[in-house]
C-alpha cells in the first residue's frame, strides 16, 4: 500500500479496515489528520489500534 497516495485519496483508513485486522500498529504516523483518519475508520470495529506518532502529531 502507498500510504501517502491513499491518504491523499482519503481511503487509507477504509483500506486498512478492509483487511479485517485484529491489531494495527502504526509506526509511521506523521500528521494529526493521518492519525484521526485511521482512528475514525477502525473505531467500533473490534480492532486493537496502537499508534506511535511523531512528536509533532501530539502538539
WOFEN-V780572 format. One record per residue. N is the residue number from 1. RES is the residue in one letter. SS is DSSP state (h for helix, s for strand, l for the rest). PSI is psi in whole degrees, -180 to 180 (none if undefined). Layout:
n | res | ss | psi
N | RES | SS | PSI
N | RES | SS | PSI
//
This chain:
n | res | ss | psi
1 | X | l | 141
2 | X | l | 96
3 | X | h | -47
4 | X | h | -44
5 | X | h | -42
6 | X | h | -36
7 | X | h | -42
8 | X | h | -37
9 | X | h | -13
10 | X | l | 19
11 | X | l | 2
12 | X | h | -52
13 | X | h | -44
14 | X | h | -38
15 | X | h | -39
16 | X | h | -45
17 | X | h | -37
18 | X | h | -18
19 | X | l | -10
20 | X | l | 54
21 | X | l | 156
22 | X | l | -34
23 | X | s | 144
24 | X | s | 125
25 | X | s | 110
26 | X | s | 105
27 | X | l | -4
28 | X | l | 41
29 | X | l | 116
30 | X | l | -15
31 | X | l | 154
32 | X | h | -44
33 | X | h | -36
34 | X | h | -46
35 | X | h | -44
36 | X | h | -36
37 | X | h | -43
38 | X | h | -43
39 | X | h | -47
40 | X | h | -43
41 | X | h | -32
42 | X | h | -10
43 | X | l | 134
44 | X | l | 8
45 | X | l | 1
46 | X | l | 23
47 | X | l | 133
48 | X | s | 108
49 | X | s | 127
50 | X | s | 125
51 | X | s | 135
52 | X | l | 76
53 | X | l | 157
54 | X | l | 153
55 | X | h | -41
56 | X | h | -21
57 | X | h | -34
58 | X | h | -4
59 | X | l | none
//
